[in-house]
Amino acid sequence: MGKAIGEMFGALFPVVAPIPMAPVFVGLTAHSPQSERMRIALKSSLIAFVLLVIFLFAGEPLLHAFGISLEALQIAGGIIVGLTGLAMAQQPVVVAEAEVGRDVAFSPLAVPLLAGPGAFGVLIALDARRTTNIALAGFLIAIALITVSVYLCFIFGAQIVRFVGPAPIDAIRRLFGLIVMAIGVEMVVYGINNHESFRHAFG
């Protein structure tokens, strides 16, 4: 189980990127009182957790209903994750402007910033390699740990931004982007190496 927790946490944490998301949360909730910011932080974290868990269980069967193989899911997920990492590595941290009276917990915070295509791609890839239900339990624990880290980064977002500063946060985001790109490449390579068509063609 420990290996499953570490594998999911190590792959999903850079994609969800709680630390680089802190200034985005601060910008979106700039005009909200402290109690409202706490509520939004908790709500967005819970929504992201629920969506990630739902996709962990339902994503692969749903796509299988369309006749898509596990290896094709790996390749497609790797491309999505790689493009997500490329965007993270190239684009600076953008602090969104607050919108008074709008509940930003679901959109854009939970979807697509936290639970977006890149995160779903990671879930598909790792669940496709899972062989036991013990690993599934480990995946769930890792998702829970990540959403807790998101909540903590959100509620301490202002302090993080003041203490770290925008330039280091931007550097962290770009570093995470490179890691995410590497994860995407690994997923694509794994899918190609195990795809039946490629094995027949080059085996």
C-alpha positions in Angstrom: 0.0 0.0 0.0 2.9 2.3 0.8 4.2 2.0 -2.7 0.7 2.8 -4.2 0.4 5.9 -1.9 3.8 7.1 -2.9 3.3 6.5 -6.6 -0.1 8.3 -6.7 1.1 11.2 -4.5 4.3 11.7 -6.5 2.5 11.7 -9.8 -0.6 13.7 -8.9 0.8 16.3 -6.6 2.8 18.2 -9.3 -0.3 18.2 -11.5 -2.7 19.5 -8.8 0.2 21.8 -7.7 -1.2 23.1 -4.4 1.6 25.6 -3.8 1.4 27.4 -7.2 -2.4 27.5 -6.8 -2.1 29.5 -3.5 -1.7 32.9 -5.2 -4.6 32.0 -7.6 -6.8 31.3 -4.6 -5.6 34.6 -2.9 -6.5 36.6 -6.0 -9.9 35.0 -6.5 -10.9 35.5 -2.9 -9.3 38.9 -2.3 -12.5 40.7 -1.6 -14.0 37.9 0.7 -13.9 38.0 4.5 -11.7 35.4 6.3 -14.7 33.2 7.1 -15.8 33.1 3.4 -12.2 32.3 2.3 -12.1 29.4 4.8 -15.4 28.1 3.4 -14.3 28.4 -0.2 -11.0 26.6 0.6 -12.8 23.7 2.2 -15.5 23.5 -0.4 -13.1 23.6 -3.4 -10.9 21.0 -1.8 -13.8 18.6 -1.0 -15.2 19.0 -4.6 -11.8 18.2 -6.1 -11.5 15.2 -3.8 -14.9 13.9 -4.8 -14.3 14.4 -8.5 -10.9 12.8 -8.5 -12.3 9.7 -6.6 -15.2 9.5 -9.0 -12.9 9.6 -12.0 -10.6 7.0 -10.4 -13.5 4.5 -10.2 -15.5 5.5 -13.3 -13.0 7.0 -15.8 -11.6 3.8 -17.1 -14.9 1.8 -17.3 -16.6 4.8 -19.0 -13.9 5.0 -21.7 -13.8 1.2 -22.1 -17.5 1.4 -23.0 -16.3 3.2 -26.2 -13.9 0.3 -26.9 -10.7 2.1 -25.9 -7.9 -0.1 -24.7 -5.9 0.4 -21.5 -2.8 1.2 -23.6 -4.6 3.8 -25.6 -5.8 5.3 -22.4 -2.2 5.5 -21.2 -1.1 7.2 -24.4 -4.0 9.7 -24.5 -3.6 10.4 -20.8 0.1 10.9 -21.2 -0.4 13.4 -24.0 -2.9 15.4 -21.8 -0.5 15.3 -18.8 2.4 16.3 -21.0 0.5 19.3 -22.5 -0.5 20.3 -18.9 3.1 20.2 -17.8 4.2 22.2 -20.9 1.6 24.9 -20.0 2.8 25.0 -16.4 6.5 25.3 -17.5 5.9 28.0 -20.0 3.3 30.2 -18.4 3.9 32.4 -15.3 1.6 32.2 -12.3 -1.4 34.3 -13.0 -3.2 35.8 -10.1 -6.9 36.0 -11.1 -8.9 38.9 -10.2 -11.6 38.5 -7.6 -15.2 38.6 -8.6 -17.5 40.0 -5.9 -20.5 37.8 -5.2 -19.4 34.8 -7.3 -18.8 31.4 -5.7 -15.4 30.3 -7.2 -15.2 27.1 -5.2 -16.5 24.8 -8.0 -15.3 26.8 -11.0 -12.5 27.7 -11.6 -10.9 26.4 -8.4 -12.1 22.8 -8.2 -12.6 22.5 -12.0 -10.4 22.8 -13.9 -7.5 24.1 -11.8 -7.4 21.3 -9.3 -9.4 18.4 -10.9 -8.6 19.0 -14.5 -7.6 17.0 -17.6 -4.0 16.5 -16.4 -5.1 15.0 -13.0 -7.6 12.8 -14.8 -4.9 11.6 -17.1 -2.7 10.6 -14.2 -5.6 8.7 -12.5 -6.3 6.8 -15.7 -2.6 5.8 -16.2 -2.0 4.7 -12.6 -5.3 2.8 -12.3 -4.6 1.0 -15.5 -1.5 -0.4 -14.0 -3.2 -1.4 -10.7 -3.3 -5.1 -10.0 -4.8 -5.3 -6.5 -7.5 -3.6 -4.4 -4.8 -2.8 -1.8 -3.3 -0.4 -4.4 -6.7 1.2 -4.9 -6.9 1.9 -1.2 -3.4 3.5 -1.4 -4.5 5.6 -4.3 -7.5 6.9 -2.3 -5.3 7.8 0.7 -2.9 9.7 -1.6 -5.8 11.7 -3.1 -7.0 12.5 0.4 -3.5 13.7 1.4 -3.2 15.9 -1.7 -6.6 17.5 -1.1 -5.6 18.2 2.5 -2.4 19.8 1.3 -4.6 21.9 -1.1 -6.8 23.0 1.7 -3.8 24.0 3.9 -2.1 25.9 1.0 -5.4 27.8 0.4 -6.1 28.8 4.0 -2.4 29.9 4.4 -2.3 31.2 0.9 -1.7 34.9 1.8 1.1 34.0 4.2 2.7 31.7 1.6 2.6 34.4 -1.0 4.1 37.0 1.4 6.8 34.6 2.7 7.9 32.9 -0.5 7.2 35.7 -3.0 5.8 35.6 -6.5 9.2 34.8 -8.2 9.9 31.6 -6.2 6.3 30.4 -6.7 6.7 30.9 -10.4 9.9 28.9 -10.3 8.2 26.1 -8.4 5.4 26.1 -10.9 7.8 25.7 -13.8 9.7 23.0 -12.0 6.4 21.1 -11.4 5.7 21.6 -15.1 8.9 19.9 -16.1 8.1 17.0 -13.7 4.6 16.7 -15.1 5.9 16.7 -18.6 8.3 13.8 -17.7 5.3 11.9 -16.2 3.4 12.4 -19.4 6.3 11.1 -21.5 6.6 8.1 -19.3 2.9 7.4 -19.6 3.1 7.6 -23.4 6.2 5.4 -23.6 4.5 2.8 -21.3 1.4 2.8 -23.4 3.3 2.4 -26.7 5.5 -0.4 -25.3 2.5 -2.4 -24.1 0.1 -1.7 -27.0 -0.7 -4.9 -28.9 -0.5 -3.2 -32.3 3.0 -1.9 -31.6 4.1 -5.2 -30.1 3.0 -7.0 -33.3 4.6 -4.4 -35.5 8.0 -4.2 -33.8 8.1 -7.3 -31.7 
